């Protein structure tokens, strides 16, 4: 704090924004040595949000996506900071073939398919689901079937 001549106190504005960005970047880099990239960003973002940093600035400084920053802000606001705060849940979608995997494997085992592409074509013909041959390969590997 600095004093002015008329006995009023003025606050320092803090570090230059570029210096702050470099410091935050270095903190995240250090944390990434100990924990995952996303977890490091979430920790730093939580600290920045708790001191009132705007969402857009948090996203800019940490690289965490807007949606995650909004969810963190909501958790802070609602007082939901618990043990699960730093668990990152997957947002993946349900697999296309999840409901028909057994049917596909049964058909593969009972017929002579020579390539993954032939199986992908069969899935499209029988079930109307377009799948890539690599997805067929993952399914076969998961169920330990061969084609």
BASE-602356 format. One record per residue: residue in three letters; residue number from 1; x, y, z of N, C-alpha, C in turn. Coordinates in nm, 3 decimals. Each point is the difference from the previous one (the first is absolute). Layout:
! residues N
resn:ALA, resi:NUM, n.east:X, n.north:Y, n.up:Z, ca.east:X, ca.north:Y, ca.up:Z, c.east:X, c.north:Y, c.up:Z $
...
END
This chain:
! residues 147
resn:UNK, resi:1, n.east:0.084, n.north:-0.118, n.up:0.000, ca.east:-0.084, ca.north:0.118, ca.up:0.000, c.east:0.088, c.north:0.124, c.up:0.000 $
resn:UNK, resi:2, n.east:-0.050, n.north:0.100, n.up:-0.061, ca.east:0.073, ca.north:0.126, ca.up:-0.005, c.east:-0.088, c.north:0.109, c.up:0.058 $
resn:UNK, resi:3, n.east:0.062, n.north:0.097, n.up:0.065, ca.east:-0.075, ca.north:0.111, ca.up:0.058, c.east:0.016, c.north:0.121, c.up:-0.089 $
resn:UNK, resi:4, n.east:-0.108, n.north:0.073, n.up:-0.008, ca.east:0.009, ca.north:0.126, ca.up:-0.075, c.east:0.010, c.north:0.113, c.up:0.101 $
resn:UNK, resi:5, n.east:0.020, n.north:0.119, n.up:-0.046, ca.east:0.022, ca.north:0.114, ca.up:0.087, c.east:-0.119, c.north:0.038, c.up:0.086 $
resn:UNK, resi:6, n.east:-0.122, n.north:-0.037, n.up:-0.036, ca.east:-0.116, ca.north:0.044, ca.up:0.078, c.east:-0.051, c.north:-0.108, c.up:0.096 $
resn:UNK, resi:7, n.east:0.090, n.north:-0.082, n.up:0.052, ca.east:-0.030, ca.north:-0.103, ca.up:0.098, c.east:-0.096, c.north:-0.109, c.up:-0.051 $
resn:UNK, resi:8, n.east:-0.024, n.north:-0.009, n.up:-0.128, ca.east:-0.082, ca.north:-0.110, ca.up:-0.051, c.east:0.093, c.north:-0.112, c.up:-0.048 $
resn:UNK, resi:9, n.east:-0.050, n.north:-0.120, n.up:0.004, ca.east:0.080, ca.north:-0.116, ca.up:-0.038, c.east:-0.047, c.north:-0.048, c.up:-0.137 $
resn:UNK, resi:10, n.east:0.093, n.north:-0.027, n.up:-0.089, ca.east:-0.035, ca.north:-0.055, ca.up:-0.131, c.east:0.061, c.north:-0.140, c.up:-0.010 $
resn:UNK, resi:11, n.east:-0.071, n.north:-0.085, n.up:-0.067, ca.east:0.047, ca.north:-0.138, ca.up:-0.016, c.east:0.081, c.north:-0.014, c.up:-0.127 $
resn:UNK, resi:12, n.east:0.102, n.north:-0.082, n.up:0.007, ca.east:0.074, ca.north:-0.034, ca.up:-0.121, c.east:-0.090, c.north:-0.086, c.up:-0.087 $
resn:UNK, resi:13, n.east:0.012, n.north:0.014, n.up:-0.127, ca.east:-0.088, ca.north:-0.073, ca.up:-0.091, c.east:0.045, c.north:-0.144, c.up:-0.022 $
resn:UNK, resi:14, n.east:0.108, n.north:-0.041, n.up:0.055, ca.east:0.047, ca.north:-0.136, ca.up:-0.019, c.east:0.097, c.north:-0.009, c.up:-0.116 $
resn:UNK, resi:15, n.east:0.043, n.north:-0.121, n.up:-0.031, ca.east:0.101, ca.north:-0.015, ca.up:-0.104, c.east:-0.058, c.north:0.027, c.up:-0.139 $
resn:UNK, resi:16, n.east:0.088, n.north:0.029, n.up:-0.089, ca.east:-0.035, ca.north:0.018, ca.up:-0.140, c.east:-0.071, c.north:-0.128, c.up:-0.049 $
resn:UNK, resi:17, n.east:-0.107, n.north:0.011, n.up:-0.079, ca.east:-0.072, ca.north:-0.118, ca.up:-0.046, c.east:0.089, c.north:-0.101, c.up:-0.074 $
resn:UNK, resi:18, n.east:0.099, n.north:0.048, n.up:-0.073, ca.east:0.090, ca.north:-0.093, ca.up:-0.069, c.east:0.088, c.north:-0.076, c.up:0.098 $
resn:UNK, resi:19, n.east:0.042, n.north:0.068, n.up:0.105, ca.east:0.081, ca.north:-0.066, ca.up:0.103, c.east:-0.086, c.north:-0.103, c.up:0.072 $
resn:UNK, resi:20, n.east:-0.124, n.north:0.036, n.up:0.032, ca.east:-0.091, ca.north:-0.093, ca.up:0.067, c.east:-0.024, c.north:-0.123, c.up:-0.087 $
resn:UNK, resi:21, n.east:-0.018, n.north:0.020, n.up:-0.128, ca.east:-0.022, ca.north:-0.112, ca.up:-0.092, c.east:0.121, c.north:-0.093, c.up:-0.002 $
resn:UNK, resi:22, n.east:0.120, n.north:0.056, n.up:0.000, ca.east:0.121, ca.north:-0.083, ca.up:0.001, c.east:0.011, c.north:-0.078, c.up:0.130 $
resn:UNK, resi:23, n.east:-0.030, n.north:0.065, n.up:0.111, ca.east:0.007, ca.north:-0.068, ca.up:0.130, c.east:-0.099, c.north:-0.116, c.up:0.005 $
resn:UNK, resi:24, n.east:-0.123, n.north:0.026, n.up:-0.043, ca.east:-0.102, ca.north:-0.104, ca.up:0.001, c.east:0.040, c.north:-0.115, c.up:-0.092 $
resn:UNK, resi:25, n.east:0.055, n.north:0.033, n.up:-0.115, ca.east:0.048, ca.north:-0.104, ca.up:-0.091, c.east:0.109, c.north:-0.085, c.up:0.063 $
resn:UNK, resi:26, n.east:0.090, n.north:0.063, n.up:0.072, ca.east:0.109, ca.north:-0.075, ca.up:0.066, c.east:-0.055, c.north:-0.087, c.up:0.113 $
resn:UNK, resi:27, n.east:-0.099, n.north:0.050, n.up:0.073, ca.east:-0.061, ca.north:-0.080, ca.up:0.106, c.east:-0.067, c.north:-0.124, c.up:-0.059 $
resn:UNK, resi:28, n.east:-0.072, n.north:0.019, n.up:-0.110, ca.east:-0.066, ca.north:-0.114, ca.up:-0.065, c.east:0.105, c.north:-0.100, c.up:-0.050 $
resn:UNK, resi:29, n.east:0.109, n.north:0.049, n.up:-0.059, ca.east:0.106, ca.north:-0.089, ca.up:-0.048, c.east:0.059, c.north:-0.081, c.up:0.116 $
resn:UNK, resi:30, n.east:0.020, n.north:0.065, n.up:0.114, ca.east:0.053, ca.north:-0.071, ca.up:0.116, c.east:-0.099, c.north:-0.106, c.up:0.048 $
resn:UNK, resi:31, n.east:-0.127, n.north:0.038, n.up:0.011, ca.east:-0.100, ca.north:-0.096, ca.up:0.047, c.east:-0.012, c.north:-0.120, c.up:-0.093 $
resn:UNK, resi:32, n.east:0.021, n.north:0.023, n.up:-0.130, ca.east:-0.009, ca.north:-0.108, ca.up:-0.097, c.east:0.110, c.north:-0.104, c.up:0.019 $
resn:UNK, resi:33, n.east:0.106, n.north:0.036, n.up:0.073, ca.east:0.103, ca.north:-0.098, ca.up:0.034, c.east:-0.052, c.north:-0.100, c.up:0.103 $
resn:UNK, resi:34, n.east:-0.098, n.north:0.045, n.up:0.077, ca.east:-0.050, ca.north:-0.081, ca.up:0.111, c.east:-0.137, c.north:-0.063, c.up:-0.028 $
resn:UNK, resi:35, n.east:-0.081, n.north:0.069, n.up:-0.078, ca.east:-0.137, ca.north:-0.046, ca.up:-0.026, c.east:-0.033, c.north:0.019, c.up:-0.148 $
resn:UNK, resi:36, n.east:-0.118, n.north:-0.045, n.up:-0.040, ca.east:-0.038, ca.north:0.011, ca.up:-0.141, c.east:-0.020, c.north:0.145, c.up:-0.041 $
resn:UNK, resi:37, n.east:0.007, n.north:0.021, n.up:-0.131, ca.east:-0.014, ca.north:0.133, ca.up:-0.059, c.east:-0.134, c.north:0.062, c.up:0.039 $
resn:UNK, resi:38, n.east:-0.107, n.north:-0.074, n.up:-0.019, ca.east:-0.134, ca.north:0.053, ca.up:0.029, c.east:-0.017, c.north:0.032, c.up:0.147 $
resn:UNK, resi:39, n.east:0.050, n.north:-0.086, n.up:0.086, ca.east:-0.013, ca.north:0.022, ca.up:0.143, c.east:0.078, c.north:0.125, c.up:0.043 $
resn:UNK, resi:40, n.east:0.117, n.north:0.021, n.up:-0.056, ca.east:0.078, ca.north:0.120, ca.up:0.030, c.east:-0.077, c.north:0.125, c.up:-0.040 $
resn:UNK, resi:41, n.east:-0.060, n.north:-0.003, n.up:-0.119, ca.east:-0.078, ca.north:0.114, ca.up:-0.047, c.east:-0.122, c.north:0.025, c.up:0.087 $
resn:UNK, resi:42, n.east:-0.066, n.north:-0.107, n.up:0.046, ca.east:-0.119, ca.north:0.014, ca.up:0.085, c.east:0.037, c.north:0.061, c.up:0.135 $
resn:UNK, resi:43, n.east:0.112, n.north:-0.040, n.up:0.056, ca.east:0.043, ca.north:0.054, ca.up:0.129, c.east:0.027, c.north:0.150, c.up:-0.012 $
resn:UNK, resi:44, n.east:0.079, n.north:0.038, n.up:-0.100, ca.east:0.033, ca.north:0.141, ca.up:-0.018, c.east:-0.127, c.north:0.079, c.up:-0.033 $
resn:UNK, resi:45, n.east:-0.087, n.north:-0.055, n.up:-0.082, ca.east:-0.125, ca.north:0.067, ca.up:-0.035, c.east:-0.087, c.north:0.022, c.up:0.123 $
resn:UNK, resi:46, n.east:-0.005, n.north:-0.098, n.up:0.087, ca.east:-0.080, ca.north:0.014, ca.up:0.123, c.east:0.053, c.north:0.114, c.up:0.085 $
resn:UNK, resi:47, n.east:0.130, n.north:0.010, n.up:0.011, ca.east:0.059, ca.north:0.109, ca.up:0.078, c.east:-0.034, c.north:0.135, c.up:-0.064 $
resn:UNK, resi:48, n.east:0.018, n.north:0.009, n.up:-0.131, ca.east:-0.029, ca.north:0.127, ca.up:-0.069, c.east:-0.147, c.north:0.038, c.up:0.012 $
resn:UNK, resi:49, n.east:-0.089, n.north:-0.097, n.up:-0.014, ca.east:-0.143, ca.north:0.028, ca.up:0.012, c.east:-0.037, c.north:0.043, c.up:0.141 $
resn:UNK, resi:50, n.east:0.064, n.north:-0.062, n.up:0.098, ca.east:-0.035, ca.north:0.032, ca.up:0.139, c.east:0.041, c.north:0.142, c.up:0.040 $
resn:UNK, resi:51, n.east:0.094, n.north:0.059, n.up:-0.073, ca.east:0.039, ca.north:0.138, ca.up:0.029, c.east:-0.066, c.north:0.100, c.up:-0.095 $
resn:UNK, resi:52, n.east:-0.095, n.north:-0.050, n.up:-0.080, ca.east:-0.081, ca.north:0.090, ca.up:-0.081, c.east:0.047, c.north:0.027, c.up:-0.141 $
resn:UNK, resi:53, n.east:0.090, n.north:-0.080, n.up:-0.051, ca.east:0.046, ca.north:0.019, ca.up:-0.138, c.east:-0.113, c.north:-0.037, c.up:-0.096 $
resn:UNK, resi:54, n.east:-0.027, n.north:0.081, n.up:-0.101, ca.east:-0.106, ca.north:-0.030, ca.up:-0.096, c.east:0.026, c.north:-0.132, c.up:-0.075 $
resn:UNK, resi:55, n.east:-0.108, n.north:-0.068, n.up:-0.038, ca.east:0.009, ca.north:-0.129, ca.up:-0.067, c.east:0.089, c.north:0.005, c.up:-0.124 $
resn:UNK, resi:56, n.east:-0.020, n.north:0.103, n.up:-0.083, ca.east:0.076, ca.north:0.010, ca.up:-0.125, c.east:0.150, c.north:0.011, c.up:0.029 $
resn:UNK, resi:57, n.east:0.036, n.north:0.073, n.up:0.104, ca.east:0.141, ca.north:0.015, ca.up:0.036, c.east:0.057, c.north:-0.132, c.up:0.053 $
resn:UNK, resi:58, n.east:-0.081, n.north:-0.074, n.up:0.078, ca.east:0.044, ca.north:-0.130, ca.up:0.050, c.east:0.028, c.north:-0.094, c.up:-0.116 $
resn:UNK, resi:59, n.east:-0.091, n.north:-0.001, n.up:-0.097, ca.east:0.018, ca.north:-0.085, ca.up:-0.119, c.east:0.128, c.north:0.040, c.up:-0.074 $
resn:UNK, resi:60, n.east:0.021, n.north:0.129, n.up:-0.014, ca.east:0.118, ca.north:0.051, ca.up:-0.070, c.east:0.129, c.north:-0.039, c.up:0.073 $
resn:UNK, resi:61, n.east:0.001, n.north:0.013, n.up:0.131, ca.east:0.121, ca.north:-0.025, ca.up:0.077, c.east:0.033, c.north:-0.148, c.up:0.016 $
resn:UNK, resi:62, n.east:-0.103, n.north:-0.083, n.up:0.017, ca.east:0.026, ca.north:-0.140, ca.up:0.032, c.east:-0.014, c.north:-0.094, c.up:-0.119 $
resn:UNK, resi:63, n.east:-0.076, n.north:0.040, n.up:-0.100, ca.east:-0.024, ca.north:-0.089, ca.up:-0.112, c.east:-0.114, c.north:-0.098, c.up:0.026 $
resn:UNK, resi:64, n.east:-0.064, n.north:0.011, n.up:0.114, ca.east:-0.116, ca.north:-0.084, ca.up:0.030, c.east:-0.118, c.north:0.052, c.up:-0.082 $
resn:UNK, resi:65, n.east:-0.083, n.north:-0.090, n.up:-0.051, ca.east:-0.108, ca.north:0.043, ca.up:-0.089, c.east:-0.107, c.north:0.080, c.up:0.076 $
resn:UNK, resi:66, n.east:-0.076, n.north:0.078, n.up:-0.076, ca.east:-0.104, ca.north:0.087, ca.up:0.058, c.east:-0.099, c.north:-0.078, c.up:0.084 $
resn:UNK, resi:67, n.east:-0.043, n.north:-0.113, n.up:-0.052, ca.east:-0.101, ca.north:-0.081, ca.up:0.071, c.east:0.052, c.north:-0.047, c.up:0.136 $
resn:UNK, resi:68, n.east:0.123, n.north:-0.046, n.up:0.004, ca.east:0.058, ca.north:-0.045, ca.up:0.127, c.east:0.012, c.north:0.115, c.up:0.099 $
resn:UNK, resi:69, n.east:0.037, n.north:0.116, n.up:-0.050, ca.east:0.013, ca.north:0.118, ca.up:0.086, c.east:-0.137, c.north:0.037, c.up:0.058 $
resn:UNK, resi:70, n.east:-0.104, n.north:-0.003, n.up:-0.084, ca.east:-0.135, ca.north:0.030, ca.up:0.048, c.east:-0.045, c.north:-0.100, c.up:0.106 $
resn:UNK, resi:71, n.east:0.030, n.north:-0.129, n.up:-0.022, ca.east:-0.037, ca.north:-0.102, ca.up:0.098, c.east:0.074, c.north:0.019, c.up:0.131 $
resn:UNK, resi:72, n.east:0.128, n.north:0.037, n.up:-0.008, ca.east:0.076, ca.north:0.027, ca.up:0.123, c.east:-0.058, c.north:0.119, c.up:0.075 $
resn:UNK, resi:73, n.east:-0.033, n.north:0.107, n.up:-0.074, ca.east:-0.057, ca.north:0.119, ca.up:0.064, c.east:-0.132, c.north:-0.037, c.up:0.070 $
resn:UNK, resi:74, n.east:-0.081, n.north:-0.081, n.up:-0.067, ca.east:-0.128, ca.north:-0.042, ca.up:0.059, c.east:0.024, c.north:-0.082, c.up:0.127 $
resn:UNK, resi:75, n.east:0.098, n.north:-0.089, n.up:-0.003, ca.east:0.033, ca.north:-0.080, ca.up:0.119, c.east:0.044, c.north:0.088, c.up:0.116 $
resn:UNK, resi:76, n.east:0.080, n.north:0.101, n.up:-0.031, ca.east:0.045, ca.north:0.093, ca.up:0.104, c.east:-0.119, c.north:0.077, c.up:0.056 $
resn:UNK, resi:77, n.east:-0.085, n.north:0.050, n.up:-0.089, ca.east:-0.116, ca.north:0.079, ca.up:0.041, c.east:-0.097, c.north:-0.082, c.up:0.084 $
resn:UNK, resi:78, n.east:-0.023, n.north:-0.126, n.up:-0.039, ca.east:-0.095, ca.north:-0.086, ca.up:0.071, c.east:0.060, c.north:-0.065, c.up:0.124 $
resn:UNK, resi:79, n.east:0.129, n.north:0.023, n.up:0.023, ca.east:0.065, ca.north:-0.058, ca.up:0.117, c.east:0.019, c.north:-0.149, c.up:-0.012 $
resn:UNK, resi:80, n.east:0.016, n.north:-0.048, n.up:-0.120, ca.east:0.014, ca.north:-0.143, ca.up:-0.025, c.east:0.146, c.north:-0.042, c.up:-0.014 $
resn:UNK, resi:81, n.east:0.087, n.north:0.068, n.up:0.069, ca.east:0.142, ca.north:-0.035, ca.up:-0.007, c.east:0.024, c.north:-0.117, c.up:0.094 $
resn:UNK, resi:82, n.east:0.006, n.north:-0.118, n.up:-0.055, ca.east:0.019, ca.north:-0.120, ca.up:0.081, c.east:0.116, c.north:-0.081, c.up:-0.051 $
resn:UNK, resi:83, n.east:0.005, n.north:-0.126, n.up:0.044, ca.east:0.107, ca.north:-0.089, ca.up:-0.042, c.east:-0.001, c.north:-0.027, c.up:-0.150 $
resn:UNK, resi:84, n.east:-0.117, n.north:0.009, n.up:-0.060, ca.east:-0.011, ca.north:-0.030, ca.up:-0.142, c.east:0.023, c.north:0.123, c.up:-0.088 $
resn:UNK, resi:85, n.east:0.039, n.north:0.112, n.up:0.059, ca.east:0.020, ca.north:0.122, ca.up:-0.079, c.east:0.100, c.north:-0.022, c.up:-0.113 $
resn:UNK, resi:86, n.east:0.106, n.north:-0.072, n.up:0.028, ca.east:0.105, ca.north:-0.013, ca.up:-0.099, c.east:-0.005, c.north:-0.132, c.up:-0.075 $
resn:UNK, resi:87, n.east:-0.111, n.north:-0.069, n.up:0.007, ca.east:-0.014, ca.north:-0.119, ca.up:-0.084, c.east:-0.056, c.north:0.043, c.up:-0.134 $
resn:UNK, resi:88, n.east:0.060, n.north:-0.047, n.up:-0.104, ca.east:-0.042, ca.north:0.038, ca.up:-0.134, c.east:-0.081, c.north:-0.115, c.up:-0.058 $
resn:UNK, resi:89, n.east:-0.127, n.north:0.028, n.up:-0.026, ca.east:-0.085, ca.north:-0.104, ca.up:-0.054, c.east:0.002, c.north:0.007, c.up:-0.151 $
resn:UNK, resi:90, n.east:-0.007, n.north:-0.114, n.up:-0.062, ca.east:0.000, ca.north:-0.006, ca.up:-0.146, c.east:-0.133, c.north:0.043, c.up:-0.057 $
resn:UNK, resi:91, n.east:0.004, n.north:0.068, n.up:-0.109, ca.east:-0.122, ca.north:0.045, ca.up:-0.063, c.east:-0.029, c.north:-0.076, c.up:-0.128 $
resn:UNK, resi:92, n.east:0.064, n.north:-0.117, n.up:-0.012, ca.east:-0.015, ca.north:-0.076, ca.up:-0.123, c.east:-0.141, c.north:-0.052, c.up:-0.020 $
resn:UNK, resi:93, n.east:-0.030, n.north:-0.028, n.up:-0.125, ca.east:-0.133, ca.north:-0.049, ca.up:-0.030, c.east:-0.002, c.north:-0.152, c.up:0.006 $
resn:UNK, resi:94, n.east:-0.119, n.north:-0.053, n.up:0.010, ca.east:-0.019, ca.north:-0.144, ca.up:0.000, c.east:0.042, c.north:-0.055, c.up:-0.136 $
resn:UNK, resi:95, n.east:0.063, n.north:-0.115, n.up:-0.002, ca.east:0.043, ca.north:-0.059, ca.up:-0.125, c.east:-0.117, c.north:-0.035, c.up:-0.091 $
resn:UNK, resi:96, n.east:0.022, n.north:0.015, n.up:-0.128, ca.east:-0.105, ca.north:-0.029, ca.up:-0.098, c.east:-0.043, c.north:-0.146, c.up:0.005 $
resn:UNK, resi:97, n.east:0.096, n.north:-0.090, n.up:0.024, ca.east:-0.029, ca.north:-0.142, ca.up:-0.008, c.east:-0.031, c.north:-0.064, c.up:0.134 $
resn:UNK, resi:98, n.east:-0.011, n.north:0.080, n.up:0.104, ca.east:-0.014, ca.north:-0.053, ca.up:0.136, c.east:-0.114, c.north:-0.102, c.up:0.012 $
resn:UNK, resi:99, n.east:-0.115, n.north:0.032, n.up:-0.059, ca.east:-0.117, ca.north:-0.087, ca.up:0.015, c.east:0.003, c.north:-0.123, c.up:-0.090 $
resn:UNK, resi:100, n.east:0.086, n.north:0.001, n.up:-0.101, ca.east:0.000, ca.north:-0.111, ca.up:-0.095, c.east:0.133, c.north:-0.075, c.up:-0.006 $
resn:UNK, resi:101, n.east:0.088, n.north:0.024, n.up:0.096, ca.east:0.131, ca.north:-0.064, ca.up:-0.001, c.east:-0.011, c.north:-0.152, c.up:-0.003 $
resn:UNK, resi:102, n.east:-0.085, n.north:-0.056, n.up:0.083, ca.east:-0.013, ca.north:-0.146, ca.up:0.006, c.east:-0.049, c.north:-0.057, c.up:-0.133 $
resn:UNK, resi:103, n.east:-0.094, n.north:0.070, n.up:-0.064, ca.east:-0.050, ca.north:-0.046, ca.up:-0.130, c.east:0.110, c.north:0.001, c.up:-0.105 $
resn:UNK, resi:104, n.east:0.080, n.north:0.106, n.up:0.003, ca.east:0.110, ca.north:0.011, ca.up:-0.096, c.east:0.101, c.north:-0.112, c.up:0.021 $
resn:UNK, resi:105, n.east:0.040, n.north:-0.022, n.up:0.124, ca.east:0.099, ca.north:-0.104, ca.up:0.030, c.east:-0.054, c.north:-0.138, c.up:-0.038 $
resn:UNK, resi:106, n.east:-0.126, n.north:-0.025, n.up:0.029, ca.east:-0.061, ca.north:-0.129, ca.up:-0.036, c.east:0.005, c.north:-0.020, c.up:-0.151 $
resn:UNK, resi:107, n.east:-0.035, n.north:0.104, n.up:-0.074, ca.east:0.000, ca.north:-0.011, ca.up:-0.146, c.east:0.142, c.north:-0.016, c.up:-0.053 $
resn:UNK, resi:108, n.east:0.097, n.north:0.068, n.up:0.059, ca.east:0.139, ca.north:-0.013, ca.up:-0.043, c.east:0.049, c.north:-0.142, c.up:0.026 $
resn:UNK, resi:109, n.east:-0.035, n.north:-0.055, n.up:0.116, ca.east:0.046, ca.north:-0.135, ca.up:0.034, c.east:-0.065, c.north:-0.107, c.up:-0.088 $
resn:UNK, resi:110, n.east:-0.122, n.north:0.025, n.up:-0.048, ca.east:-0.072, ca.north:-0.099, ca.up:-0.079, c.east:0.018, c.north:0.016, c.up:-0.151 $
resn:UNK, resi:111, n.east:0.066, n.north:0.102, n.up:-0.046, ca.east:0.020, ca.north:0.025, ca.up:-0.142, c.east:0.147, c.north:0.022, c.up:-0.029 $
resn:UNK, resi:112, n.east:0.032, n.north:0.009, n.up:-0.126, ca.east:0.141, ca.north:0.018, ca.up:-0.036, c.east:0.022, c.north:0.142, c.up:-0.052 $
resn:UNK, resi:113, n.east:0.040, n.north:0.086, n.up:0.091, ca.east:0.038, ca.north:0.136, ca.up:-0.036, c.east:0.152, c.north:0.006, c.up:0.004 $
resn:UNK, resi:114, n.east:0.058, n.north:0.059, n.up:-0.104, ca.east:0.146, ca.north:0.000, ca.up:-0.010, c.east:0.063, c.north:0.132, c.up:0.042 $
resn:UNK, resi:115, n.east:-0.077, n.north:0.109, n.up:-0.005, ca.east:0.058, ca.north:0.130, ca.up:0.035, c.east:-0.094, c.north:0.077, c.up:0.093 $
resn:UNK, resi:116, n.east:0.057, n.north:0.097, n.up:0.066, ca.east:-0.081, ca.north:0.086, ca.up:0.086, c.east:-0.099, c.north:0.080, c.up:-0.083 $
resn:UNK, resi:117, n.east:0.039, n.north:0.037, n.up:-0.122, ca.east:-0.090, ca.north:0.075, ca.up:-0.087, c.east:-0.122, c.north:-0.083, c.up:-0.037 $
resn:UNK, resi:118, n.east:0.017, n.north:-0.130, n.up:-0.022, ca.east:-0.115, ca.north:-0.087, ca.up:-0.029, c.east:-0.098, c.north:-0.002, c.up:0.118 $
resn:UNK, resi:119, n.east:0.054, n.north:-0.002, n.up:0.119, ca.east:-0.085, ca.north:0.000, ca.up:0.120, c.east:-0.071, c.north:0.134, c.up:0.013 $
resn:UNK, resi:120, n.east:0.072, n.north:0.110, n.up:-0.025, ca.east:-0.062, ca.north:0.133, ca.up:0.006, c.east:-0.113, c.north:0.010, c.up:-0.102 $
resn:UNK, resi:121, n.east:0.021, n.north:-0.055, n.up:-0.120, ca.east:-0.104, ca.north:-0.001, ca.up:-0.102, c.east:-0.120, c.north:-0.083, c.up:0.044 $
resn:UNK, resi:122, n.east:0.024, n.north:-0.112, n.up:0.066, ca.east:-0.108, ca.north:-0.085, ca.up:0.052, c.east:-0.081, c.north:0.074, c.up:0.106 $
resn:UNK, resi:123, n.east:0.067, n.north:0.072, n.up:0.089, ca.east:-0.070, ca.north:0.076, ca.up:0.104, c.east:-0.090, c.north:0.104, c.up:-0.064 $
resn:UNK, resi:124, n.east:0.049, n.north:0.067, n.up:-0.103, ca.east:-0.082, ca.north:0.101, ca.up:-0.068, c.east:-0.119, c.north:-0.066, c.up:-0.071 $
resn:UNK, resi:125, n.east:0.025, n.north:-0.111, n.up:-0.067, ca.east:-0.107, ca.north:-0.069, ca.up:-0.074, c.east:-0.107, c.north:-0.056, c.up:0.095 $
resn:UNK, resi:126, n.east:0.042, n.north:-0.057, n.up:0.111, ca.east:-0.095, ca.north:-0.066, ca.up:0.092, c.east:-0.065, c.north:0.096, c.up:0.099 $
resn:UNK, resi:127, n.east:0.073, n.north:0.101, n.up:0.044, ca.east:-0.048, ca.north:0.085, ca.up:0.109, c.east:-0.011, c.north:0.148, c.up:-0.036 $
resn:UNK, resi:128, n.east:0.048, n.north:0.038, n.up:-0.118, ca.east:-0.009, ca.north:0.139, ca.up:-0.043, c.east:0.092, c.north:0.094, c.up:0.076 $
resn:UNK, resi:129, n.east:0.107, n.north:-0.055, n.up:0.058, ca.east:0.094, ca.north:0.081, ca.up:0.078, c.east:0.133, c.north:0.004, c.up:-0.073 $
resn:UNK, resi:130, n.east:0.045, n.north:0.120, n.up:-0.035, ca.east:0.130, ca.north:0.015, ca.up:-0.065, c.east:0.108, c.north:0.001, c.up:0.107 $
resn:UNK, resi:131, n.east:0.093, n.north:-0.094, n.up:-0.011, ca.east:0.113, ca.north:-0.006, ca.up:0.092, c.east:0.128, c.north:-0.012, c.up:-0.083 $
resn:UNK, resi:132, n.east:0.105, n.north:0.053, n.up:0.052, ca.east:0.129, ca.north:-0.007, ca.up:-0.067, c.east:0.064, c.north:-0.135, c.up:0.030 $
resn:UNK, resi:133, n.east:0.086, n.north:-0.044, n.up:-0.089, ca.east:0.063, ca.north:-0.131, ca.up:0.018, c.east:0.085, c.north:-0.005, c.up:0.127 $
resn:UNK, resi:134, n.east:0.054, n.north:0.115, n.up:0.043, ca.east:0.077, ca.north:0.000, ca.up:0.125, c.east:-0.089, c.north:-0.024, c.up:0.121 $
resn:UNK, resi:135, n.east:-0.126, n.north:0.046, n.up:-0.007, ca.east:-0.095, ca.north:-0.027, ca.up:0.109, c.east:-0.030, c.north:-0.149, c.up:0.006 $
resn:UNK, resi:136, n.east:-0.009, n.north:-0.063, n.up:-0.117, ca.east:-0.021, ca.north:-0.146, ca.up:-0.005, c.east:0.121, c.north:-0.069, c.up:0.064 $
resn:UNK, resi:137, n.east:0.118, n.north:0.048, n.up:-0.032, ca.east:0.121, ca.north:-0.059, ca.up:0.058, c.east:0.001, c.north:0.011, c.up:0.152 $
resn:UNK, resi:138, n.east:-0.043, n.north:0.114, n.up:0.052, ca.east:-0.005, ca.north:0.017, ca.up:0.147, c.east:-0.102, c.north:-0.094, c.up:0.062 $
resn:UNK, resi:139, n.east:-0.114, n.north:-0.017, n.up:-0.067, ca.east:-0.102, ca.north:-0.092, ca.up:0.050, c.east:0.053, c.north:-0.143, c.up:0.002 $
resn:UNK, resi:140, n.east:0.065, n.north:-0.041, n.up:-0.107, ca.east:0.055, ca.north:-0.137, ca.up:-0.005, c.east:0.108, c.north:-0.020, c.up:0.105 $
resn:UNK, resi:141, n.east:0.082, n.north:0.102, n.up:0.020, ca.east:0.105, ca.north:-0.011, ca.up:0.100, c.east:-0.060, c.north:-0.009, c.up:0.141 $
resn:UNK, resi:142, n.east:-0.103, n.north:0.082, n.up:0.023, ca.east:-0.066, ca.north:0.001, ca.up:0.131, c.east:-0.064, c.north:-0.134, c.up:0.031 $
resn:UNK, resi:143, n.east:-0.061, n.north:-0.061, n.up:-0.101, ca.east:-0.069, ca.north:-0.128, ca.up:0.022, c.east:0.087, c.north:-0.120, c.up:-0.034 $
resn:UNK, resi:144, n.east:0.123, n.north:0.027, n.up:-0.043, ca.east:0.097, ca.north:-0.103, ca.up:-0.035, c.east:-0.050, c.north:-0.094, c.up:-0.108 $
resn:UNK, resi:145, n.east:-0.074, n.north:0.057, n.up:-0.097, ca.east:-0.041, ca.north:-0.075, ca.up:-0.118, c.east:0.097, c.north:0.034, c.up:-0.111 $
resn:UNK, resi:146, n.east:-0.001, n.north:-0.079, n.up:-0.103, ca.east:0.093, ca.north:0.027, ca.up:-0.109, c.east:-0.071, c.north:0.007, c.up:-0.133 $
resn:UNK, resi:147, n.east:0.054, n.north:0.081, n.up:-0.090, ca.east:-0.051, ca.north:0.006, ca.up:-0.136, c.east:0.115, c.north:0.029, c.up:-0.093 $
END
